[in-house]
Amino acid sequence: MLGHALGPLADPRQVDRLRGIVDAKTHASYSGNYYTLEDGRGILQELEHFVAWAEERLASRPPA
């Protein structure tokens, strides 16, 4: 999805990071398991790293 949308601009580490975030959210939502506050903070930290990367990508793109 992200890798396809960004093509050669995609960073495989960031694609994997987003996949991990979505997988964690899905697991937390549908597995019936409880997550600790520490688990939630870890997911949020990963999301913050991803957002910083995405904002940097958007800021460096050529004007339309």
MMTF fields as JSON, N, C-alpha, C and O atoms, coordinates in Angstrom:
{
  "mmtfVersion": "1.0.0",
  "mmtfProducer": "UNKNOWN",
  "numBonds": 255,
  "numAtoms": 256,
  "numGroups": 64,
  "numChains": 1,
  "numModels": 1,
  "chainsPerModel": [1],
  "groupsPerChain": [64],
  "chainIdList": ["A"],
  "bondAtomList": [4, 2, 8, 6, 12, 10, 16, 14, 20, 18, 24, 22, 28, 26, 32, 30, 36, 34, 40, 38, 44, 42, 48, 46, 52, 50, 56, 54, 60, 58, 64, 62, 68, 66, 72, 70, 76, 74, 80, 78, 84, 82, 88, 86, 92, 90, 96, 94, 100, 98, 104, 102, 108, 106, 112, 110, 116, 114, 120, 118, 124, 122, 128, 126, 132, 130, 136, 134, 140, 138, 144, 142, 148, 146, 152, 150, 156, 154, 160, 158, 164, 162, 168, 166, 172, 170, 176, 174, 180, 178, 184, 182, 188, 186, 192, 190, 196, 194, 200, 198, 204, 202, 208, 206, 212, 210, 216, 214, 220, 218, 224, 222, 228, 226, 232, 230, 236, 234, 240, 238, 244, 242, 248, 246, 252, 250],
  "bondOrderList": [1, 1, 1, 1, 1, 1, 1, 1, 1, 1, 1, 1, 1, 1, 1, 1, 1, 1, 1, 1, 1, 1, 1, 1, 1, 1, 1, 1, 1, 1, 1, 1, 1, 1, 1, 1, 1, 1, 1, 1, 1, 1, 1, 1, 1, 1, 1, 1, 1, 1, 1, 1, 1, 1, 1, 1, 1, 1, 1, 1, 1, 1, 1],
  "groupList": [{"groupName": "MET", "atomNameList": ["N", "CA", "C", "O"], "elementList": ["N", "C", "C", "O"], "formalChargeList": [0, 0, 0, 0], "bondAtomList": [1, 0, 2, 1, 3, 2], "bondOrderList": [1, 1, 2], "singleLetterCode": "M", "chemCompType": "L-PEPTIDE LINKING"}, {"groupName": "LEU", "atomNameList": ["N", "CA", "C", "O"], "elementList": ["N", "C", "C", "O"], "formalChargeList": [0, 0, 0, 0], "bondAtomList": [1, 0, 2, 1, 3, 2], "bondOrderList": [1, 1, 2], "singleLetterCode": "L", "chemCompType": "L-PEPTIDE LINKING"}, {"groupName": "GLY", "atomNameList": ["N", "CA", "C", "O"], "elementList": ["N", "C", "C", "O"], "formalChargeList": [0, 0, 0, 0], "bondAtomList": [1, 0, 2, 1, 3, 2], "bondOrderList": [1, 1, 2], "singleLetterCode": "G", "chemCompType": "PEPTIDE LINKING"}, {"groupName": "HIS", "atomNameList": ["N", "CA", "C", "O"], "elementList": ["N", "C", "C", "O"], "formalChargeList": [0, 0, 0, 0], "bondAtomList": [1, 0, 2, 1, 3, 2], "bondOrderList": [1, 1, 2], "singleLetterCode": "H", "chemCompType": "L-PEPTIDE LINKING"}, {"groupName": "ALA", "atomNameList": ["N", "CA", "C", "O"], "elementList": ["N", "C", "C", "O"], "formalChargeList": [0, 0, 0, 0], "bondAtomList": [1, 0, 2, 1, 3, 2], "bondOrderList": [1, 1, 2], "singleLetterCode": "A", "chemCompType": "L-PEPTIDE LINKING"}, {"groupName": "PRO", "atomNameList": ["N", "CA", "C", "O"], "elementList": ["N", "C", "C", "O"], "formalChargeList": [0, 0, 0, 0], "bondAtomList": [1, 0, 2, 1, 3, 2], "bondOrderList": [1, 1, 2], "singleLetterCode": "P", "chemCompType": "L-PEPTIDE LINKING"}, {"groupName": "ASP", "atomNameList": ["N", "CA", "C", "O"], "elementList": ["N", "C", "C", "O"], "formalChargeList": [0, 0, 0, 0], "bondAtomList": [1, 0, 2, 1, 3, 2], "bondOrderList": [1, 1, 2], "singleLetterCode": "D", "chemCompType": "L-PEPTIDE LINKING"}, {"groupName": "ARG", "atomNameList": ["N", "CA", "C", "O"], "elementList": ["N", "C", "C", "O"], "formalChargeList": [0, 0, 0, 0], "bondAtomList": [1, 0, 2, 1, 3, 2], "bondOrderList": [1, 1, 2], "singleLetterCode": "R", "chemCompType": "L-PEPTIDE LINKING"}, {"groupName": "GLN", "atomNameList": ["N", "CA", "C", "O"], "elementList": ["N", "C", "C", "O"], "formalChargeList": [0, 0, 0, 0], "bondAtomList": [1, 0, 2, 1, 3, 2], "bondOrderList": [1, 1, 2], "singleLetterCode": "Q", "chemCompType": "L-PEPTIDE LINKING"}, {"groupName": "VAL", "atomNameList": ["N", "CA", "C", "O"], "elementList": ["N", "C", "C", "O"], "formalChargeList": [0, 0, 0, 0], "bondAtomList": [1, 0, 2, 1, 3, 2], "bondOrderList": [1, 1, 2], "singleLetterCode": "V", "chemCompType": "L-PEPTIDE LINKING"}, {"groupName": "ILE", "atomNameList": ["N", "CA", "C", "O"], "elementList": ["N", "C", "C", "O"], "formalChargeList": [0, 0, 0, 0], "bondAtomList": [1, 0, 2, 1, 3, 2], "bondOrderList": [1, 1, 2], "singleLetterCode": "I", "chemCompType": "L-PEPTIDE LINKING"}, {"groupName": "LYS", "atomNameList": ["N", "CA", "C", "O"], "elementList": ["N", "C", "C", "O"], "formalChargeList": [0, 0, 0, 0], "bondAtomList": [1, 0, 2, 1, 3, 2], "bondOrderList": [1, 1, 2], "singleLetterCode": "K", "chemCompType": "L-PEPTIDE LINKING"}, {"groupName": "THR", "atomNameList": ["N", "CA", "C", "O"], "elementList": ["N", "C", "C", "O"], "formalChargeList": [0, 0, 0, 0], "bondAtomList": [1, 0, 2, 1, 3, 2], "bondOrderList": [1, 1, 2], "singleLetterCode": "T", "chemCompType": "L-PEPTIDE LINKING"}, {"groupName": "SER", "atomNameList": ["N", "CA", "C", "O"], "elementList": ["N", "C", "C", "O"], "formalChargeList": [0, 0, 0, 0], "bondAtomList": [1, 0, 2, 1, 3, 2], "bondOrderList": [1, 1, 2], "singleLetterCode": "S", "chemCompType": "L-PEPTIDE LINKING"}, {"groupName": "TYR", "atomNameList": ["N", "CA", "C", "O"], "elementList": ["N", "C", "C", "O"], "formalChargeList": [0, 0, 0, 0], "bondAtomList": [1, 0, 2, 1, 3, 2], "bondOrderList": [1, 1, 2], "singleLetterCode": "Y", "chemCompType": "L-PEPTIDE LINKING"}, {"groupName": "ASN", "atomNameList": ["N", "CA", "C", "O"], "elementList": ["N", "C", "C", "O"], "formalChargeList": [0, 0, 0, 0], "bondAtomList": [1, 0, 2, 1, 3, 2], "bondOrderList": [1, 1, 2], "singleLetterCode": "N", "chemCompType": "L-PEPTIDE LINKING"}, {"groupName": "GLU", "atomNameList": ["N", "CA", "C", "O"], "elementList": ["N", "C", "C", "O"], "formalChargeList": [0, 0, 0, 0], "bondAtomList": [1, 0, 2, 1, 3, 2], "bondOrderList": [1, 1, 2], "singleLetterCode": "E", "chemCompType": "L-PEPTIDE LINKING"}, {"groupName": "PHE", "atomNameList": ["N", "CA", "C", "O"], "elementList": ["N", "C", "C", "O"], "formalChargeList": [0, 0, 0, 0], "bondAtomList": [1, 0, 2, 1, 3, 2], "bondOrderList": [1, 1, 2], "singleLetterCode": "F", "chemCompType": "L-PEPTIDE LINKING"}, {"groupName": "TRP", "atomNameList": ["N", "CA", "C", "O"], "elementList": ["N", "C", "C", "O"], "formalChargeList": [0, 0, 0, 0], "bondAtomList": [1, 0, 2, 1, 3, 2], "bondOrderList": [1, 1, 2], "singleLetterCode": "W", "chemCompType": "L-PEPTIDE LINKING"}],
  "groupTypeList": [0, 1, 2, 3, 4, 1, 2, 5, 1, 4, 6, 5, 7, 8, 9, 6, 7, 1, 7, 2, 10, 9, 6, 4, 11, 12, 3, 4, 13, 14, 13, 2, 15, 14, 14, 12, 1, 16, 6, 2, 7, 2, 10, 1, 8, 16, 1, 16, 3, 17, 9, 4, 18, 4, 16, 16, 7, 1, 4, 13, 7, 5, 5, 4],
  "groupIdList": [1, 2, 3, 4, 5, 6, 7, 8, 9, 10, 11, 12, 13, 14, 15, 16, 17, 18, 19, 20, 21, 22, 23, 24, 25, 26, 27, 28, 29, 30, 31, 32, 33, 34, 35, 36, 37, 38, 39, 40, 41, 42, 43, 44, 45, 46, 47, 48, 49, 50, 51, 52, 53, 54, 55, 56, 57, 58, 59, 60, 61, 62, 63, 64],
  "secStructList": [7, 2, 2, 2, 2, 2, 4, 4, 4, 7, 7, 2, 2, 2, 2, 2, 2, 2, 2, 2, 2, 2, 2, 2, 2, 2, 2, 2, 2, 2, 1, 7, 7, 7, 7, 7, 2, 2, 2, 2, 2, 2, 2, 2, 2, 2, 2, 2, 2, 2, 2, 2, 2, 2, 2, 2, 2, 2, 2, 2, 1, 7, 7, 7],
  "xCoordList": [0.817, 0.0, 0.872, 0.91, 1.58, 2.439, 3.598, 3.925, 4.215, 5.326, 4.903, 5.652, 3.731, 3.216, 2.91, 3.205, 2.319, 1.942, 3.162, 3.14, 4.224, 5.414, 6.433, 7.313, 6.317, 7.251, 8.688, 8.996, 9.58, 10.998, 11.291, 12.385, 10.344, 10.541, 10.275, 10.58, 9.707, 9.362, 10.62, 11.565, 10.62, 11.688, 11.188, 10.216, 11.818, 11.32, 11.185, 10.294, 12.055, 11.945, 10.665, 10.026, 10.285, 9.066, 7.822, 6.803, 7.913, 6.803, 6.591, 5.457, 7.683, 7.592, 7.075, 6.298, 7.502, 7.043, 5.531, 4.835, 5.021, 3.578, 2.831, 1.778, 3.367, 2.736, 2.667, 1.647, 3.734, 3.744, 2.735, 2.088, 2.596, 1.625, 0.205, -0.599, -0.091, -1.438, -1.704, -2.8, -0.714, -0.876, -1.125, -1.969, -0.391, -0.577, -1.971, -2.614, -2.431, -3.773, -4.824, -5.774, -4.664, -5.617, -5.629, -6.69, -4.435, -4.34, -4.992, -5.722, -4.734, -5.318, -6.842, -7.551, -7.328, -8.769, -9.548, -10.683, -8.945, -9.723, -9.258, -9.939, -8.127, -7.617, -8.264, -8.262, -8.814, -9.369, -8.322, -8.649, -7.067, -6.0, -5.951, -6.391, -5.415, -5.236, -3.825, -2.873, -3.708, -2.407, -2.072, -2.95, -0.808, -0.378, -0.179, -0.122, -0.077, 0.219, 1.564, 1.724, 2.522, 3.835, 3.722, 4.383, 2.891, 2.666, 2.085, 2.534, 1.089, 0.464, 1.44, 1.433, 2.275, 3.284, 4.284, 4.731, 4.634, 5.556, 4.962, 5.647, 3.683, 3.006, 2.925, 3.16, 2.595, 2.514, 3.873, 3.945, 4.934, 6.276, 6.603, 7.171, 6.248, 6.461, 5.67, 6.172, 4.442, 3.605, 4.207, 4.184, 4.74, 5.365, 6.581, 6.801, 7.361, 8.502, 8.03, 8.612, 6.968, 6.44, 5.913, 6.178, 5.176, 4.617, 5.734, 5.631, 6.793, 7.918, 8.522, 8.84, 8.68, 9.213, 8.258, 8.694, 6.965, 5.979, 5.944, 5.86, 6.008, 6.011, 7.261, 7.202, 8.38, 9.621, 9.507, 9.952, 8.911, 8.7, 7.818, 8.119, 6.735, 5.811, 6.483, 6.277, 7.276, 7.942, 9.003, 9.292, 9.581, 10.66, 10.179, 10.988, 8.888, 8.407, 8.403, 8.263, 8.556, 8.534, 7.131, 6.14, 7.047, 5.733, 4.923, 5.467, 3.635, 2.752, 2.492, 1.769],
  "yCoordList": [-1.173, 0.0, 1.252, 1.968, 1.534, 2.712, 2.587, 3.538, 1.419, 1.204, 1.4, 1.966, 0.945, 1.106, 2.576, 3.068, 3.27, 4.669, 5.567, 6.5, 5.298, 6.147, 5.706, 6.478, 4.491, 3.993, 4.072, 3.592, 4.68, 4.717, 5.608, 5.541, 6.429, 7.268, 6.514, 7.008, 5.322, 4.553, 4.086, 3.607, 4.228, 3.724, 2.405, 2.409, 1.279, -0.016, -0.076, -0.751, 0.618, 0.623, 1.308, 0.876, 2.378, 3.094, 2.314, 2.343, 1.625, 0.757, -0.322, -0.601, -0.929, -1.943, -1.343, -1.979, -0.126, 0.546, 0.741, 0.439, 1.244, 1.454, 0.126, 0.04, -0.894, -2.21, -2.699, -3.248, -2.504, -2.91, -2.145, -2.716, -0.85, -0.023, -0.508, -0.668, -0.737, -1.196, -2.587, -2.853, -3.474, -4.815, -4.756, -5.488, -3.886, -3.753, -3.228, -3.689, -2.269, -1.715, -2.788, -2.912, -3.551, -4.615, -5.662, -6.105, -6.052, -7.053, -6.538, -7.274, -5.29, -4.713, -4.617, -4.783, -4.354, -4.165, -5.479, -5.538, -6.532, -7.732, -9.004, -10.025, -8.981, -10.222, -10.558, -11.717, -9.564, -9.805, -9.742, -9.915, -9.495, -9.355, -7.924, -7.0, -7.75, -6.423, -5.935, -6.715, -4.667, -4.038, -3.18, -2.556, -3.151, -2.31, -0.879, -0.622, 0.025, 1.407, 1.486, 2.265, 0.691, 0.66, 0.198, 0.752, -0.812, -1.265, -0.133, 0.115, 0.542, 1.648, 2.772, 3.351, 3.076, 4.124, 3.724, 4.568, 2.446, 1.977, 2.132, 2.548, 1.796, 1.948, 3.428, 3.799, 4.264, 5.708, 6.265, 7.114, 5.807, 6.269, 5.87, 6.662, 4.658, 4.235, 5.126, 5.517, 5.44, 6.305, 7.699, 8.294, 8.226, 9.551, 9.558, 10.527, 8.486, 8.389, 8.346, 8.982, 7.585, 7.486, 8.83, 9.232, 9.527, 10.829, 11.823, 12.587, 11.822, 12.733, 12.444, 13.37, 11.171, 10.797, 11.258, 11.831, 11.011, 11.381, 12.897, 13.367, 13.652, 15.113, 15.603, 16.545, 14.965, 15.325, 15.039, 15.837, 13.905, 13.558, 14.596, 15.054, 14.97, 15.948, 17.308, 17.982, 17.706, 19.008, 19.053, 20.124, 17.91, 17.899, 17.587, 17.518, 17.401, 17.077, 18.333, 19.449, 18.142, 19.303, 19.919, 19.212, 21.217, 21.849, 21.266, 20.888, 21.204, 20.652, 21.634, 21.326],
  "zCoordList": [0.0, 0.0, 0.0, -1.0, 1.111, 1.172, 0.197, -0.513, 0.163, -0.759, -2.198, -2.994, -2.536, -3.892, -4.191, -5.28, -3.217, -3.417, -3.579, -4.382, -2.827, -2.887, -3.924, -4.306, -4.368, -5.376, -4.885, -3.794, -5.686, -5.305, -4.094, -3.535, -3.686, -2.507, -1.208, -0.122, -1.325, -0.134, 0.582, -0.044, 1.873, 2.726, 3.31, 4.067, 2.985, 3.474, 4.997, 5.513, 5.71, 7.181, 7.622, 8.582, 6.925, 7.286, 6.873, 7.564, 5.753, 5.336, 6.394, 6.784, 6.858, 7.913, 9.216, 9.929, 9.528, 10.754, 10.703, 11.672, 9.582, 9.459, 9.538, 10.171, 8.904, 8.953, 10.407, 10.826, 11.167, 12.57, 13.4, 14.278, 13.128, 13.849, 13.566, 14.485, 12.308, 11.932, 12.501, 12.995, 12.437, 13.005, 14.507, 15.024, 15.214, 16.658, 16.978, 17.922, 16.196, 16.401, 16.157, 16.929, 15.106, 14.788, 15.895, 16.334, 16.34, 17.4, 18.682, 19.346, 19.027, 20.238, 20.131, 21.123, 18.946, 18.748, 18.717, 19.19, 18.162, 17.87, 18.577, 18.485, 19.277, 19.865, 21.203, 21.618, 21.877, 23.198, 24.297, 25.471, 23.935, 24.921, 25.419, 24.736, 26.61, 27.172, 26.889, 26.885, 26.658, 26.436, 27.638, 28.233, 27.988, 29.105, 28.611, 27.409, 29.546, 29.206, 28.495, 27.555, 28.933, 28.279, 26.829, 25.95, 26.571, 25.194, 24.346, 23.227, 24.893, 24.175, 23.89, 22.804, 24.859, 24.659, 23.581, 22.804, 23.529, 22.491, 21.103, 20.169, 20.971, 19.683, 19.315, 18.165, 20.284, 20.035, 19.622, 18.734, 20.243, 19.876, 18.427, 17.676, 18.049, 16.664, 15.709, 14.656, 16.079, 15.243, 15.13, 14.052, 16.217, 16.178, 15.243, 14.517, 15.263, 14.352, 12.898, 12.02, 12.667, 11.306, 10.832, 9.699, 11.676, 11.304, 10.992, 10.032, 11.788, 11.527, 10.158, 9.412, 9.826, 8.512, 7.406, 6.408, 7.583, 6.56, 6.355, 5.22, 7.437, 7.317, 6.594, 5.804, 6.868, 6.17, 4.676, 3.851, 4.331, 2.923, 2.257, 1.155, 2.913, 2.325, 2.153, 1.143, 3.122, 3.057, 1.952, 1.417, 1.609, 0.619, -0.794, -1.719, -0.97, -2.321, -3.194, -2.693, -4.476, -5.386, -5.421, -5.241, -5.647, -5.744, -6.898, -7.935, -6.694, -7.729, -8.827, -9.774]
}
